[in-house]
Amino acid sequence: MVVIYGMLPLVGSIFLLGSMFYGAYRIAAHSGMVRGVNIRWGVVAAFILFSVAISILGNTWLNLISILLFPFAAGWGFRTARTFLVPYFILAVSVFLTDVVSVTVYQMLWAWGILYLNSAELAYMLLVAVTRMMEFMVILLITMAAGKKAGRHITLRQVVLSVFLPMFSMFNMYYTLYMMQIYMVLDVVVLFVVNLILLIGLNLYFCVLIDIMGENHRLENERNLYRQQAVMQYQYYEREEEKYEESRKLIHDIRNHIQAMEALYRNAGAEDASQYAGNIHKMLNRFQQKYYTSDKLLNIILNDKAAHMQRVGIREDIKVGELSLGFMRDTDVTALFANLLDNAIAAAAGSGDSYIRLRVNMVRQFLSIVMENSCEQEPVKEGEGFRSRKSNHEGMGIANIRRTVDQYGGDVQFEWKEGVFITKAVVVCGDQESKRT
C-alpha cells in the first residue's frame, strides 16, 4: 500500500513538475532568454517540494493554486521577463486541464467497461501513470508550438515522436497492470514502479533527442548562412582584387592618356577631348564599389545582388537610410536581406519590365524594409507565405525570412497584386550593443 499510494504518486508528481520546468526552460530558450544565465535551482527545487507536499494532501483547490503559482516560480527561477508569464500560464493551465480531462475520460471508460482491472490498487496505478504521461505529451506539444512561433524548425517526425512514445508508455502500463491481475505481490509492484521509472527515463531521453534534432537543424541552417555569407565576401574581395589589377594598368598608362588628351585639345578641339575624358571616367567608375550603407556586410550583400540583377537584366532601385544593424547577428542579416533579394531576383527575372525596388530605413526603434519587384505570375499561396511557380524554387527563402523576423520580435507581410510582389517587414531593434560574431 505504501508503494502504491505513497511512492507512485510521489514519483509521478516529481516527474510532472520537472517536465513543466523543463518545458518552461525550453520556451525561454527558444527566444534566447536563458542562455548564459545562472538558473536559480533553489527556487525550482523549493517549488517542486512545495507542490509535492500540496499534492499529497489530495485537495483539488490547493493543487489548482499550486499550478497557478507555477508561472511566477518559473519566471523567477529562470530570470525571464514578465512577458513570459503568459506562455508559462498557458502551460500550467493546459497541464491542469489535461489532468481533469484524463481523469474524466478514464472514469468514463471504466464505467463503460472498456477498461477493466479487478483491483482498486491496480486501477489507481493505471490512473496515475496514464495521467502523467498525457500531461507530459501536452507539455512537449506546447513547447514545440512555442518553438515554432519563435521560428524554430519543427518536423512532422518530431511531433510524431512526441505523441507516439507517451502513448506507447500508457499502453505498456495498461498491459503490465492487466497482467498483474493474475499474480500480484509486493515484488511485482516494485518491478512495476521500476518499469515506470525506466519508461519516464526513456520519455525524457526522447524529449532531449527531439530538442537535439531541432538544434541540429538550426546549426545546419546557420552553417549554410555562414557559407553563403563567406561566398559573397569572397566574391566581393575577388572583384576588388580584379579592380586593383585593372587600376594598376590604368595608372601605368595614365601618362599616355594625358598626352593623348593634350594632343586632342591642340588638334581636334575640345569636343573630342571631352569625349575622350568621358571614356576615362567610365574606366575609373568600374573600380568603385557602390555605397548603399555604412553597414559593411549589408553593403556587400546589396552590391553582390545588384551585380546579379545587372547580369540578368533587372532594373534595380535600392535606397538605404542611415541605420545600424549591430543588434543583429551576421547570419541573421544574411538570412534576411540575401533571401529577400534572391526571391525577388528569381521572381523578376524574365518578366517584361523586370525591376526591384528596395527601401530600408530606421524608424525610431524599428527597422523598416519595403520591397517591390515585378512578378508576372501570381505565386502559389502556402500557409502564411508563398511558393514560387518556378521549378526548383520551393519557397524556403520566405521561411528563413519569417524565422529571422520572428526571432527579433517583428512582423513580415507578403502580397501579390497586379504583377507586383510586395514585401513589408518590420524588425524590432534590440540592444544596440553589437551582437555580431
ZAMARGU-4260 file (C-alpha; in steps of 0.2 Angstrom, whole numbers, plus 5000, padded with zeros to 4 digits):
<rodrens>
0) 5000/5000/5000 | 5014/5012/5004 | 5022/5009/4987 | 5006/5011/4978 | 4998/5026/4987
5) 5014/5034/4993 | 5029/5031/4981 | 5020/5030/4965 | 5011/5047/4967 | 5027/5055/4973
10) 5037/5049/4958 | 5023/5055/4947 | 5022/5072/4954 | 5041/5075/4953 | 5041/5069/4935
15) 5027/5081/4931 | 5034/5096/4939 | 5051/5093/4932 | 5043/5091/4915 | 5034/5108/4917
20) 5050/5117/4922 | 5059/5109/4908 | 5045/5115/4896 | 5046/5132/4903 | 5065/5132/4901
25) 5063/5127/4883 | 5050/5141/4879 | 5063/5154/4886 | 5077/5146/4877 | 5068/5146/4860
30) 5069/5165/4862 | 5087/5166/4868 | 5082/5172/4885 | 5091/5159/4897 | 5107/5157/4888
35) 5122/5160/4899 | 5111/5164/4914 | 5113/5156/4931 | 5096/5147/4935 | 5090/5148/4952
40) 5090/5130/4956 | 5085/5133/4974 | 5069/5141/4968 | 5065/5127/4956 | 5068/5113/4970
45) 5059/5123/4983 | 5043/5125/4972 | 5044/5106/4967 | 5045/5101/4986 | 5031/5113/4990
50) 5019/5107/4976 | 5023/5088/4980 | 5018/5092/4998 | 5002/5100/4992 | 4998/5085/4981
55) 5000/5073/4995 | 4985/5082/5004 | 4974/5077/4989 | 4965/5094/4989 | 4959/5099/4972
60) 4959/5118/4976 | 4976/5118/4984 | 4983/5109/4968 | 4975/5122/4957 | 4983/5136/4967
65) 5000/5127/4966 | 4998/5126/4947 | 4993/5144/4946 | 5009/5149/4956 | 5020/5139/4943
70) 5022/5154/4930 | 5029/5165/4944 | 5041/5151/4950 | 5047/5148/4933 | 5049/5166/4929
75) 5059/5169/4945 | 5069/5153/4943 | 5074/5156/4925 | 5076/5175/4927 | 5064/5178/4912
80) 5055/5194/4908 | 5037/5196/4913 | 5031/5193/4896 | 5035/5175/4898 | 5021/5174/4912
85) 5009/5172/4898 | 5016/5156/4889 | 5020/5149/4907 | 5002/5152/4912 | 4996/5143/4896
90) 5007/5129/4900 | 5001/5127/4918 | 4983/5129/4913 | 4985/5116/4899 | 4993/5104/4912
95) 4978/5106/4924 | 4965/5104/4911 | 4974/5088/4904 | 4973/5081/4922 | 4955/5085/4923
100) 4951/5078/4906 | 4962/5062/4908 | 4953/5058/4925 | 4936/5061/4917 | 4939/5051/4902
105) 4947/5037/4912 | 4932/5036/4924 | 4920/5036/4908 | 4930/5021/4900 | 4930/5012/4917
110) 4911/5015/4919 | 4908/5009/4901 | 4918/4993/4904 | 4931/4997/4891 | 4945/4997/4904
115) 4944/4984/4917 | 4955/4979/4931 | 4950/4968/4946 | 4958/4978/4959 | 4956/4996/4965
120) 4975/4997/4968 | 4979/4992/4950 | 4966/5005/4944 | 4974/5018/4954 | 4991/5014/4947
125) 4985/5015/4930 | 4976/5031/4933 | 4992/5039/4939 | 5003/5033/4925 | 4991/5037/4911
130) 4988/5055/4918 | 5006/5059/4920 | 5010/5053/4903 | 4996/5063/4895 | 5002/5078/4904
135) 5020/5075/4898 | 5014/5074/4880 | 5004/5090/4881 | 5020/5099/4888 | 5030/5093/4874
140) 5017/5099/4861 | 5016/5116/4869 | 5035/5118/4870 | 5035/5113/4851 | 5022/5126/4847
145) 5032/5139/4856 | 5047/5134/4847 | 5038/5135/4830 | 5031/5153/4835 | 5049/5158/4839
150) 5055/5152/4821 | 5062/5135/4826 | 5061/5121/4813 | 5048/5108/4819 | 5046/5092/4808
155) 5032/5080/4807 | 5044/5067/4814 | 5047/5077/4830 | 5028/5079/4833 | 5025/5060/4830
160) 5039/5055/4842 | 5032/5067/4855 | 5015/5059/4854 | 5020/5041/4850 | 5031/5037/4865
165) 5019/5043/4878 | 5005/5034/4870 | 5016/5018/4870 | 5020/5021/4888 | 5002/5022/4893
170) 4998/5006/4883 | 5013/4997/4891 | 5007/5002/4908 | 4989/4996/4905 | 4996/4979/4898
175) 5008/4977/4913 | 4994/4981/4926 | 4982/4969/4916 | 4994/4955/4918 | 4997/4959/4936
180) 4979/4954/4940 | 4985/4936/4938 | 4999/4937/4951 | 5000/4952/4962 | 5013/4953/4976
185) 5025/4966/4983 | 5039/4961/4972 | 5028/4963/4956 | 5023/4980/4962 | 5041/4986/4965
190) 5045/4979/4947 | 5031/4989/4940 | 5037/5005/4949 | 5055/5002/4942 | 5047/4999/4925
195) 5038/5016/4926 | 5054/5025/4931 | 5063/5017/4916 | 5049/5022/4905 | 5050/5040/4912
200) 5069/5040/4908 | 5065/5034/4890 | 5052/5048/4888 | 5065/5061/4894 | 5078/5054/4883
205) 5067/5056/4868 | 5062/5073/4874 | 5081/5078/4874 | 5083/5069/4857 | 5069/5079/4849
210) 5077/5095/4856 | 5094/5090/4849 | 5086/5087/4832 | 5079/5104/4832 | 5096/5112/4837
215) 5105/5102/4824 | 5093/5109/4810 | 5096/5127/4817 | 5115/5124/4817 | 5114/5117/4799
220) 5104/5132/4794 | 5117/5144/4802 | 5131/5134/4793 | 5123/5137/4776 | 5121/5155/4780
225) 5139/5157/4785 | 5144/5148/4769 | 5133/5159/4759 | 5140/5175/4768 | 5158/5168/4765
230) 5155/5165/4746 | 5148/5183/4744 | 5163/5191/4754 | 5175/5180/4744 | 5167/5186/4728
235) 5167/5204/4734 | 5186/5203/4738 | 5189/5194/4722 | 5181/5208/4712 | 5191/5221/4722
240) 5207/5212/4718 | 5202/5212/4699 | 5198/5230/4700 | 5215/5233/4709 | 5224/5225/4695
245) 5215/5235/4682 | 5218/5251/4691 | 5237/5247/4691 | 5236/5245/4672 | 5227/5262/4671
250) 5239/5271/4682 | 5253/5264/4672 | 5246/5271/4656 | 5239/5287/4663 | 5254/5297/4656
255) 5249/5291/4639 | 5231/5296/4642 | 5236/5313/4647 | 5247/5316/4632 | 5233/5310/4621
260) 5220/5322/4628 | 5233/5336/4626 | 5235/5332/4608 | 5216/5331/4605 | 5214/5349/4613
265) 5228/5356/4602 | 5222/5347/4586 | 5205/5341/4586 | 5196/5353/4598 | 5188/5352/4615
270) 5173/5341/4610 | 5184/5326/4605 | 5195/5329/4621 | 5179/5329/4632 | 5173/5313/4624
275) 5190/5305/4627 | 5189/5311/4645 | 5172/5304/4647 | 5179/5287/4642 | 5192/5289/4655
280) 5179/5292/4668 | 5169/5277/4664 | 5185/5267/4666 | 5188/5274/4683 | 5170/5271/4688
285) 5172/5252/4686 | 5184/5252/4700 | 5171/5259/4713 | 5161/5249/4725 | 5144/5257/4726
290) 5140/5264/4743 | 5122/5260/4749 | 5125/5260/4768 | 5138/5261/4781 | 5135/5244/4787
295) 5149/5234/4779 | 5140/5217/4777 | 5124/5224/4771 | 5134/5234/4758 | 5142/5219/4752
300) 5126/5209/4751 | 5117/5224/4741 | 5132/5226/4729 | 5133/5207/4726 | 5114/5206/4722
305) 5114/5222/4712 | 5128/5214/4701 | 5117/5199/4699 | 5102/5210/4694 | 5113/5219/4681
310) 5119/5202/4674 | 5101/5196/4672 | 5094/5212/4665 | 5084/5218/4681 | 5082/5237/4684
315) 5087/5240/4702 | 5082/5254/4713 | 5090/5252/4731 | 5090/5266/4744 | 5095/5263/4762
320) 5094/5276/4775 | 5106/5279/4790 | 5105/5264/4801 | 5114/5252/4812 | 5112/5233/4812
325) 5123/5230/4827 | 5109/5222/4836 | 5108/5208/4823 | 5120/5193/4820 | 5129/5192/4804
330) 5120/5176/4799 | 5103/5185/4803 | 5107/5200/4792 | 5112/5187/4778 | 5097/5177/4780
335) 5085/5192/4780 | 5092/5203/4765 | 5100/5189/4755 | 5084/5179/4755 | 5073/5194/4751
340) 5084/5199/4736 | 5086/5181/4730 | 5067/5178/4730 | 5065/5195/4721 | 5078/5191/4708
345) 5070/5174/4705 | 5053/5181/4703 | 5058/5197/4692 | 5070/5188/4680 | 5062/5185/4663
350) 5047/5197/4665 | 5044/5211/4653 | 5049/5226/4663 | 5059/5217/4677 | 5063/5228/4692
355) 5067/5228/4710 | 5064/5242/4722 | 5070/5241/4740 | 5069/5254/4754 | 5077/5251/4771
360) 5075/5264/4785 | 5077/5265/4804 | 5061/5272/4811 | 5063/5275/4830 | 5066/5258/4837
365) 5061/5249/4821 | 5070/5243/4806 | 5058/5245/4791 | 5060/5236/4775 | 5049/5238/4760
370) 5052/5229/4743 | 5043/5228/4727 | 5048/5218/4712 | 5040/5213/4696 | 5031/5196/4696
375) 5021/5192/4681 | 5013/5176/4688 | 5004/5175/4705 | 5014/5164/4717 | 5005/5149/4725
380) 4999/5153/4742 | 5005/5141/4756 | 5000/5144/4774 | 5007/5161/4779 | 5018/5163/4764
385) 5020/5160/4745 | 5028/5147/4734 | 5035/5152/4718 | 5029/5144/4702 | 5047/5142/4696
390) 5054/5125/4696 | 5066/5120/4710 | 5061/5135/4720 | 5052/5129/4735 | 5050/5145/4745
395) 5062/5141/4758 | 5069/5159/4757 | 5052/5165/4764 | 5053/5153/4778 | 5070/5159/4783
400) 5064/5177/4781 | 5049/5174/4793 | 5060/5165/4805 | 5073/5179/4806 | 5060/5192/4808
405) 5050/5182/4821 | 5067/5180/4831 | 5068/5199/4833 | 5050/5201/4838 | 5045/5209/4821
410) 5032/5205/4808 | 5033/5202/4789 | 5019/5203/4776 | 5019/5196/4758 | 5007/5202/4745
415) 5005/5200/4726 | 4994/5212/4716 | 4993/5215/4698 | 5010/5209/4693 | 5019/5216/4708
420) 5025/5206/4723 | 5026/5217/4739 | 5036/5213/4755 | 5034/5223/4770 | 5045/5219/4786
425) 5047/5227/4802 | 5060/5222/4815 | 5062/5227/4832 | 5079/5235/4836 | 5085/5227/4852
430) 5101/5232/4862 | 5112/5242/4850 | 5127/5234/4858 | 5135/5224/4844 | 5130/5205/4844
435) 5140/5200/4829 | 5152/5186/4830
</rodrens>
